[in-house]
Amino acid sequence: MLGAMVPRILGLGSGIIVARILGKEGFGEFGIIQSTLGMFGIFAGFSAGVTATKYIAEFRNKDRQRAGQILSLCIIVAILTGFLMTIVLMILGPWLCSYTLAAPHLKGALRLSALTLLLGAVTGCETGILAGFEAFKSIARINVITGVLSFPIMIACVYLGGLYGAFLGLIVINLIGLLLNHLALHAEIKGSGMSMGFKDCYKEWPILLKFSLPTVLSTLVVVPINWACTAMLVNQPNGYAEMGIFNAANQWFMALLLLPIVMGQTVLPILSERLAVGDKVSCTKILSFSIKINSFVIMPLVLIGCVTSQFIMRFYGTSFADSWPTLIVVLLTGGLLAIQTPVGHIIAASGRMWIGWLMNSGWALVFLGLNTILIKEGALGLALARGGAYAIHAIWTFAYAYLVIQKSKGNFLNNV
């Protein structure tokens, strides 16, 4: 938790300074490029990190040879897909900027930012492998080091190079994270007595169809819809200024999801290992604990954030101050998502990713429909559309969780 908090808090601080340097429209341009990176990042890595976490946790003790083969396959997939998506974005970047984002002047920045796809894909895969080994202390140390270094690097790069400097800073930060992850992973593999299985890793390709593909498809109906809705926003009158407002508020949305993300990194390998031995009682206890912790920690933060929303937005600059209603909606949405996130962990750990894909598809359709109606309200309309979609998503998510828990031996409902 500490390892995740340090970079996130420093990231919020640097984000505020970056927003003040770039201004509302410049920060909006930064946000839409990051959103575009997220869309292409779905395929850059092919969910190799999550796949590695689940299967290495499952096999590292009972079948080390197979675990080594899966590890090697995930690394190869991350490198190949990351490189491919980097090239694709560099080629499509000018067209996207001219005909989709209404900002031809951003094509150079978008091409530069494409390098983060390859770096992020490999880094994410290695982090997933470390999580599969339950090397949480190593992950924490890496997060703290990169978080501390990223603060001065990002601010210096933006101050000297503006928008281009921002993405140059991201590239440098990703390179540092990649190096630290590589060193930690090498030490972990050596200490476990496991050997890499590049020669025979092709034998494990079925897990790509069983787990990686539905995981990618589940993300595919989330990230592109997010991107499409933000693209709709920037094409509205004063669109990039509104995008700057949404980007500022969305930083706090991501901050609220810190705890669920950290819990997911620790809970997913543990759930995978417990499900592998048929321990449903422990699984229900872990799920109950995750929901309780997320609720007790996140909801007070949401309340405090809503009360101080105008003060928070003023930090980004006086032009942001009147946009506090957008922050309130974003905070409430983050709180709702934080509570329901643990259900996704049990879906992933049990390998039911096609169910996850169906749920996310429903969310995507609702979000897109609501956004079409509300987008004329600018950043607030986008925030309301996403919040409404997650509220409806929560209904079928918890209904599914209820059905799953009813079939288990744990007394989950009484615990909650």
C-alpha positions as CSV (number, residue, x, y, z in Angstrom):
1,M,0.0,0.0,0.0
2,L,2.8,2.4,0.9
3,G,4.6,1.5,-2.3
4,A,1.5,2.5,-4.3
5,M,0.6,5.6,-2.3
6,V,3.9,7.4,-2.8
7,P,3.9,7.5,-6.6
8,R,0.2,8.3,-6.7
9,I,0.4,11.2,-4.3
10,L,3.5,12.5,-6.1
11,G,1.6,12.0,-9.3
12,L,-1.2,14.2,-8.1
13,G,1.2,16.9,-7.1
14,S,3.1,16.8,-10.4
15,G,-0.3,16.7,-12.3
16,I,-1.3,20.0,-10.6
17,I,2.0,21.6,-11.5
18,V,1.8,20.3,-15.1
19,A,-1.7,21.7,-15.4
20,R,-0.6,25.1,-14.3
21,I,2.3,25.1,-16.7
22,L,0.3,23.8,-19.7
23,G,-2.9,25.7,-19.0
24,K,-6.5,24.3,-19.4
25,E,-6.3,23.6,-23.1
26,G,-2.7,22.2,-23.0
27,F,-3.7,19.9,-20.1
28,G,-6.7,18.8,-22.2
29,E,-4.4,18.0,-25.1
30,F,-2.2,16.0,-22.7
31,G,-5.2,14.1,-21.5
32,I,-6.6,13.2,-24.9
33,I,-3.2,11.8,-26.0
34,Q,-3.0,9.8,-22.8
35,S,-6.5,8.5,-23.5
36,T,-5.4,7.5,-27.0
37,L,-2.4,5.7,-25.6
38,G,-4.7,3.8,-23.3
39,M,-6.8,2.7,-26.3
40,F,-3.8,1.3,-28.2
41,G,-2.4,0.0,-24.9
42,I,-5.1,-2.6,-24.8
43,F,-3.3,-4.6,-27.4
44,A,0.2,-3.6,-26.4
45,G,0.9,-6.4,-24.0
46,F,-2.3,-8.5,-24.7
47,S,-3.0,-8.6,-21.0
48,A,0.2,-10.6,-20.5
49,G,0.7,-9.1,-17.0
50,V,-2.7,-10.3,-15.6
51,T,-2.2,-13.7,-17.3
52,A,1.2,-14.1,-15.8
53,T,-0.1,-13.1,-12.3
54,K,-2.9,-15.8,-12.4
55,Y,-1.0,-18.7,-13.9
56,I,2.4,-18.2,-12.2
57,A,0.6,-18.0,-8.8
58,E,-1.2,-21.2,-9.7
59,F,1.7,-23.2,-10.9
60,R,4.9,-21.8,-9.3
61,N,4.7,-24.4,-6.4
62,K,3.2,-27.4,-8.1
63,D,4.7,-27.3,-11.6
64,R,7.7,-25.0,-11.9
65,Q,8.5,-26.1,-15.4
66,R,5.1,-25.1,-16.7
67,A,5.3,-21.8,-14.7
68,G,8.6,-21.0,-16.4
69,Q,7.1,-21.7,-19.8
70,I,4.1,-19.4,-19.1
71,L,6.4,-16.7,-17.8
72,S,8.5,-16.9,-21.1
73,L,5.4,-16.9,-23.3
74,C,4.0,-13.8,-21.5
75,I,7.3,-11.9,-22.0
76,I,7.4,-12.7,-25.7
77,V,3.7,-11.7,-26.2
78,A,4.3,-8.4,-24.4
79,I,7.3,-7.5,-26.5
80,L,5.8,-8.4,-29.8
81,T,2.4,-6.8,-29.2
82,G,4.0,-3.7,-27.6
83,F,6.3,-3.2,-30.6
84,L,3.4,-3.8,-33.1
85,M,1.1,-1.2,-31.4
86,T,3.9,1.3,-31.2
87,I,4.4,1.1,-35.0
88,V,0.6,1.2,-35.7
89,L,0.1,4.3,-33.6
90,M,3.1,6.1,-35.2
91,I,1.5,5.4,-38.6
92,L,-2.1,6.2,-37.7
93,G,-1.3,9.1,-35.4
94,P,-1.5,11.9,-38.0
95,W,-4.9,10.6,-39.3
96,L,-6.3,10.4,-35.8
97,C,-5.2,13.9,-34.9
98,S,-6.6,15.4,-38.1
99,Y,-9.9,13.6,-38.5
100,T,-10.9,12.3,-35.0
101,L,-9.3,14.6,-32.5
102,A,-9.7,17.8,-34.5
103,A,-6.1,18.7,-33.6
104,P,-3.6,18.2,-36.5
105,H,-0.9,20.0,-34.5
106,L,-0.8,17.1,-32.0
107,K,0.6,14.5,-34.5
108,G,4.2,15.0,-33.4
109,A,3.4,14.6,-29.7
110,L,1.2,11.5,-30.4
111,R,4.0,9.9,-32.4
112,L,6.5,10.6,-29.6
113,S,4.2,9.2,-27.0
114,A,3.8,5.9,-28.9
115,L,7.2,4.8,-27.5
116,T,5.5,4.4,-24.1
117,L,3.3,1.6,-25.5
118,L,6.3,-0.8,-25.9
119,L,7.9,0.2,-22.6
120,G,4.6,0.0,-20.8
121,A,3.7,-3.4,-22.2
122,V,7.0,-5.0,-21.1
123,T,7.0,-3.2,-17.7
124,G,3.4,-4.3,-17.1
125,C,4.2,-7.9,-17.9
126,E,7.2,-8.0,-15.6
127,T,5.1,-6.4,-12.8
128,G,2.4,-9.1,-13.3
129,I,5.1,-11.8,-13.1
130,L,6.4,-10.3,-9.9
131,A,2.8,-10.3,-8.5
132,G,2.5,-13.9,-9.5
133,F,5.5,-14.7,-7.3
134,E,3.8,-12.6,-4.6
135,A,7.0,-10.4,-4.6
136,F,5.0,-7.5,-3.2
137,K,7.9,-5.9,-1.4
138,S,9.9,-5.7,-4.6
139,I,6.9,-4.1,-6.4
140,A,6.6,-1.6,-3.6
141,R,10.3,-0.6,-3.7
142,I,10.1,-0.1,-7.5
143,N,6.9,2.0,-7.2
144,V,8.5,4.2,-4.6
145,I,11.7,4.7,-6.5
146,T,10.0,5.5,-9.8
147,G,7.4,7.7,-8.0
148,V,10.0,9.8,-6.3
149,L,12.1,10.2,-9.5
150,S,9.1,10.9,-11.7
151,F,8.1,14.0,-9.8
152,P,11.2,16.1,-10.7
153,I,11.6,14.5,-14.1
154,M,8.1,15.3,-15.2
155,I,8.1,18.8,-13.9
156,A,11.5,19.6,-15.4
157,C,10.5,18.1,-18.8
158,V,7.2,20.0,-19.0
159,Y,8.8,23.2,-17.9
160,L,11.5,22.9,-20.6
161,G,9.6,21.2,-23.4
162,G,5.9,21.9,-22.9
163,L,3.6,19.2,-24.2
164,Y,6.5,17.4,-26.0
165,G,8.5,17.5,-22.8
166,A,5.6,15.8,-20.9
167,F,5.8,12.7,-23.1
168,L,9.6,12.7,-23.1
169,G,9.3,12.6,-19.3
170,L,6.9,9.7,-19.5
171,I,9.4,7.8,-21.7
172,V,12.2,8.4,-19.2
173,I,10.1,7.3,-16.3
174,N,9.0,4.1,-18.2
175,L,12.7,3.3,-18.9
176,I,13.6,3.6,-15.3
177,G,10.7,1.4,-14.3
178,L,11.6,-1.2,-16.9
179,L,15.2,-1.4,-15.7
180,L,14.1,-1.8,-12.0
181,N,11.5,-4.4,-12.9
182,H,14.0,-6.4,-14.9
183,L,16.5,-6.5,-12.1
184,A,13.9,-7.5,-9.5
185,L,12.5,-10.2,-11.8
186,H,15.9,-11.7,-12.5
187,A,16.5,-12.0,-8.7
188,E,13.1,-13.5,-8.1
189,I,13.5,-16.2,-10.8
190,K,17.0,-17.1,-9.6
191,G,15.8,-17.3,-6.0
192,S,12.8,-19.5,-6.9
193,G,14.9,-22.1,-8.7
194,M,12.7,-21.7,-11.7
195,S,14.2,-21.7,-15.2
196,M,12.9,-19.8,-18.2
197,G,11.2,-22.0,-20.8
198,F,11.5,-20.1,-24.1
199,K,12.2,-23.3,-26.0
200,D,8.8,-24.9,-25.2
201,C,6.7,-21.9,-24.3
202,Y,4.6,-22.3,-27.4
203,K,3.0,-25.3,-25.8
204,E,1.2,-22.9,-23.4
205,W,-0.5,-20.9,-26.2
206,P,-4.0,-22.1,-25.3
207,I,-4.0,-19.9,-22.2
208,L,-3.9,-17.0,-24.5
209,L,-7.3,-18.0,-25.9
210,K,-8.7,-19.1,-22.5
211,F,-7.6,-16.2,-20.4
212,S,-5.7,-13.4,-22.3
213,L,-8.2,-13.0,-25.2
214,P,-11.3,-12.5,-23.1
215,T,-9.3,-10.3,-20.8
216,V,-8.3,-8.1,-23.8
217,L,-11.9,-8.1,-25.1
218,S,-13.2,-7.1,-21.6
219,T,-10.8,-4.1,-21.7
220,L,-11.5,-3.5,-25.4
221,V,-15.1,-2.6,-24.6
222,V,-14.0,-0.2,-21.8
223,V,-10.9,1.8,-23.0
224,P,-12.1,2.5,-26.6
225,I,-15.4,3.6,-25.2
226,N,-13.7,5.9,-22.8
227,W,-11.6,7.3,-25.6
228,A,-14.6,7.7,-28.0
229,C,-16.5,9.6,-25.3
230,T,-13.5,11.9,-24.7
231,A,-13.1,12.4,-28.4
232,M,-16.8,13.4,-28.5
233,L,-15.9,16.0,-25.8
234,V,-13.0,17.6,-27.6
235,N,-15.1,18.0,-30.7
236,Q,-17.6,20.1,-28.8
237,P,-17.2,23.9,-28.7
238,N,-14.4,24.8,-26.3
239,G,-13.7,21.1,-26.2
240,Y,-10.1,21.0,-25.2
241,A,-10.7,23.4,-22.3
242,E,-13.5,21.0,-21.1
243,M,-11.1,18.1,-21.6
244,G,-8.6,19.9,-19.4
245,I,-11.3,20.1,-16.7
246,F,-12.2,16.4,-17.0
247,N,-8.5,15.4,-17.0
248,A,-7.9,17.3,-13.8
249,A,-10.9,15.7,-12.1
250,N,-10.1,12.3,-13.4
251,Q,-6.7,12.4,-11.6
252,W,-8.7,12.1,-8.4
253,F,-10.8,9.3,-9.8
254,M,-7.6,7.4,-10.4
255,A,-6.3,8.3,-6.9
256,L,-9.5,6.8,-5.4
257,L,-8.9,3.5,-7.3
258,L,-5.4,3.3,-5.7
259,L,-6.6,0.9,-2.9
260,P,-8.6,-1.4,-5.2
261,I,-5.7,-1.6,-7.6
262,V,-3.2,-2.5,-4.8
263,M,-5.7,-4.9,-3.3
264,G,-6.1,-6.5,-6.8
265,Q,-2.3,-7.0,-7.1
266,T,-2.2,-8.9,-3.9
267,V,-5.6,-10.6,-3.9
268,L,-5.6,-12.0,-7.5
269,P,-2.6,-14.3,-7.0
270,I,-3.8,-15.4,-3.6
271,L,-7.3,-16.1,-4.9
272,S,-5.9,-18.0,-7.9
273,E,-3.8,-20.1,-5.6
274,R,-6.7,-20.8,-3.2
275,L,-9.1,-21.6,-6.0
276,A,-6.5,-24.0,-7.5
277,V,-6.8,-26.1,-4.3
278,G,-10.5,-25.7,-4.0
279,D,-10.5,-23.5,-0.8
280,K,-13.8,-21.7,-1.4
281,V,-14.1,-20.6,2.3
282,S,-10.8,-18.6,2.1
283,C,-11.9,-17.1,-1.2
284,T,-15.2,-15.8,0.3
285,K,-13.4,-14.4,3.3
286,I,-10.9,-12.6,1.0
287,L,-13.7,-11.1,-1.1
288,S,-15.6,-10.0,1.9
289,F,-12.5,-8.4,3.4
290,S,-11.7,-6.6,0.2
291,I,-15.1,-5.0,-0.1
292,K,-15.1,-4.0,3.6
293,I,-11.6,-2.3,3.3
294,N,-12.5,-0.5,0.1
295,S,-15.7,0.8,1.6
296,F,-14.3,1.9,5.0
297,V,-11.3,3.7,3.4
298,I,-12.6,5.1,0.2
299,M,-16.0,6.5,1.2
300,P,-14.7,9.0,3.8
301,L,-12.2,10.2,1.2
302,V,-15.1,10.7,-1.3
303,L,-16.9,12.7,1.3
304,I,-13.9,14.9,2.1
305,G,-13.2,15.4,-1.6
306,C,-16.8,16.5,-2.3
307,V,-16.8,19.0,0.5
308,T,-13.4,20.5,-0.6
309,S,-14.0,20.1,-4.3
310,Q,-13.9,23.8,-5.1
311,F,-10.7,24.2,-3.2
312,I,-9.1,21.2,-5.0
313,M,-10.0,22.4,-8.4
314,R,-8.6,25.9,-7.7
315,F,-5.2,24.3,-7.2
316,Y,-5.1,23.6,-10.9
317,G,-5.6,27.3,-11.7
318,T,-8.3,29.9,-11.4
319,S,-9.9,28.8,-14.7
320,F,-10.6,25.4,-13.1
321,A,-12.3,26.7,-10.0
322,D,-15.9,26.8,-11.3
323,S,-15.7,23.2,-12.4
324,W,-16.1,21.6,-8.9
325,P,-19.4,19.9,-9.8
326,T,-17.5,17.7,-12.3
327,L,-15.1,16.7,-9.5
328,I,-18.0,15.7,-7.2
329,V,-19.5,13.5,-9.9
330,V,-16.1,11.9,-10.6
331,L,-15.4,11.2,-6.9
332,L,-18.8,9.6,-6.4
333,T,-18.2,7.4,-9.4
334,G,-14.8,6.4,-8.1
335,G,-16.3,5.4,-4.8
336,L,-18.9,3.2,-6.4
337,L,-16.3,1.5,-8.6
338,A,-13.9,1.0,-5.7
339,I,-16.6,-1.0,-3.8
340,Q,-17.5,-3.3,-6.7
341,T,-14.0,-3.9,-8.0
342,P,-13.3,-6.9,-5.8
343,V,-15.9,-8.9,-7.7
344,G,-13.8,-8.5,-10.8
345,H,-10.9,-10.1,-8.9
346,I,-13.0,-13.3,-8.2
347,I,-14.0,-13.4,-11.8
348,A,-10.4,-13.2,-13.0
349,A,-9.1,-15.6,-10.4
350,S,-11.7,-18.2,-11.4
351,G,-10.9,-17.7,-15.1
352,R,-14.5,-16.6,-15.9
353,M,-13.2,-13.8,-18.2
354,W,-16.0,-14.2,-20.8
355,I,-18.5,-13.3,-18.0
356,G,-16.4,-10.2,-17.4
357,W,-16.5,-9.4,-21.1
358,L,-20.3,-9.5,-21.2
359,M,-20.6,-7.3,-18.1
360,N,-18.2,-4.7,-19.5
361,S,-20.0,-4.8,-22.9
362,G,-23.2,-3.8,-21.1
363,W,-21.4,-1.0,-19.3
364,A,-19.9,0.3,-22.6
365,L,-23.3,0.5,-24.3
366,V,-24.9,2.4,-21.4
367,F,-21.9,4.8,-21.2
368,L,-21.9,5.6,-24.9
369,G,-25.7,6.1,-25.0
370,L,-25.7,8.4,-22.0
371,N,-22.7,10.3,-23.3
372,T,-24.4,11.0,-26.6
373,I,-27.3,12.6,-24.7
374,L,-25.3,14.5,-22.1
375,I,-22.1,15.5,-23.9
376,K,-23.4,19.0,-24.7
377,E,-22.9,19.7,-21.0
378,G,-19.1,19.4,-21.5
379,A,-16.9,17.8,-18.9
380,L,-19.8,17.6,-16.4
381,G,-21.9,15.7,-19.0
382,L,-19.1,13.2,-19.6
383,A,-18.7,12.6,-15.9
384,L,-22.4,12.1,-15.4
385,A,-22.6,9.7,-18.3
386,R,-19.8,7.6,-16.9
387,G,-21.2,7.7,-13.4
388,G,-24.6,6.6,-14.6
389,A,-23.1,3.7,-16.5
390,Y,-21.1,2.5,-13.5
391,A,-24.3,2.7,-11.3
392,I,-26.2,0.4,-13.7
393,H,-23.1,-1.8,-14.0
394,A,-23.0,-2.2,-10.2
395,I,-26.5,-3.8,-10.2
396,W,-25.6,-6.8,-12.4
397,T,-22.1,-7.0,-10.9
398,F,-23.4,-7.5,-7.4
399,A,-26.2,-9.8,-8.6
400,Y,-23.6,-12.0,-10.2
401,A,-21.5,-11.9,-7.0
402,Y,-24.5,-13.0,-5.0
403,L,-25.1,-16.0,-7.3
404,V,-21.4,-17.0,-7.1
405,I,-21.3,-16.7,-3.3
406,Q,-24.5,-18.7,-2.9
407,K,-22.8,-21.6,-4.5
408,S,-19.8,-21.5,-2.2
409,K,-19.3,-22.9,1.3
410,G,-18.3,-19.5,2.8
411,N,-20.8,-17.4,4.8
412,F,-20.1,-14.3,2.8
413,L,-23.4,-12.5,3.2
414,N,-23.3,-12.7,7.0
415,N,-19.7,-11.4,7.0
416,V,-20.6,-8.4,4.8
